[in-house]
């Protein structure tokens, strides 16, 4: 971080920076990206999210004759620049919403776009409409704002031009990312993706996995190289190093998950024995209350409020409440006896006076005006869920958290819940044991989304499309082995070697 961005960070409050998704560019990264864009003699660059001008500072040191121009939505940051820098006297920066300003083309583009979920943009409906009108694209509601910036910039890059983008890389493994990857492959434009594993050094406040996308719109089907940067000092020479993977543009499928190309070894498995989990049922996200502090209560708090026990359901509200791989009714009773907030309110008619008073209290505290609650009618009515027999942790760092649920507890969004179909009902225990195997960690990581600090995440559909053993393969294990393994994992926390060796046969 340079002196200007440090000063801005100290003077402008965090809420403002978050509202504009502002995470400023490390000077070393700005220099690397600028050098790549300019190395073939280009002299004109556009930055659609100018910010504090990190790319301009880097590029002007490379080419003093450079024609640099850009856009910036945040008027506060432009005022800050005007008062403390002469940058805006030298170049033209338009204050405008890039995603709503169309019909322009640019010779070269360089950008560190805003980092925020698309749902948090107040004018998202207008942006959706603009993409459909100008590009004929229906953008998914799950698309983050950085991906929307990249899509638009790819459509505006002139023939022969170069584009360098800093991006959260979760799109490489998501459903909405299929459209982004398709655009990157158009005209064989994608050249390199660099995953920055030293993200804390490069972007101290970013929690997502970050990378650099390099595109040249020249129509040449060069290989796409996938690099991993582990030390910021190695960035300037990284393109000379051997990539983790190198594949022809024409050989890349936008429907595939691409994060696997950054791994050291490609996983080989016996596909004839594997099917997609969705053939057995499906995972759904846990209940999203929008105000856990209102809906999730301890028994003492419920009694203090005089709430009837008939309105309380046992519920796993936090991941750390689950200490073992198997949950039984007695485990939930113990959590209730420990006075943890593992009771969720179910406002069913008819409601007694205590529930009505509590609703009024919630409205007084403003819980009904939260982002999620204000979209519900009535705001206090939660989704109806039955207890899921199999739970899967949303986030993980090392091993996945797969839980066999024999209790009557439902779950909030800390876990996804698996709801089996007729085929899946027979093999819940088999699936549970598989998810706790080392082999499953290898196979499922293909579908996992990677974030900063080695954090992994699964969305329900990532799990639903993940590969699991076929029914016939499961049945060959035998019910005796499954019964023994359930007792073993409940006692030891991991599956026995006997079963682990069976799962090993799924790998080539």
ABEGO torsion letter per residue (X at the ends): XBAAAAAAAAABBAAAAAAAGBBBBBAAAAAAAAAAAAAAGBABBBBABAEAGAAAAAAAAABAABBBBBBBABAAAAAAAAAABAAAAABBBBBBBAAABBGBBBABBBBBBBBBBAAABAAAAAAAAAAAAAAGBBBBAABBAAAAAAAAAAAABBBGBBBBBBBBAAAAABAAAAAAAAAAABGGABABBBBBAAAAAABAABABBBBBBBBBBAGBBBBBBBBBBABAAAAAAAAABBBABBBBAAABBAABBAAAAABABBBBBBAAABBBAAAAEBBBBBBBAGBAAAABBBAAAAAAAGBBAAABBBBBABAAABABABBBAAAAAAAAAAGBBABBBBBBOBBBAAAAAAAAAAAAAGAAABAAAAABOBAABBBBBBBBABBBBABBABBBBBBBBABABBBBAABBBBBBBAAAAAAAAAAAAAAABAAAAAAAAAABBBBBGGBBBBBAAAAAABBBBBAAAAAAAEAAAAAAAAAAAAAAGBBBAAAAAAAAAABX
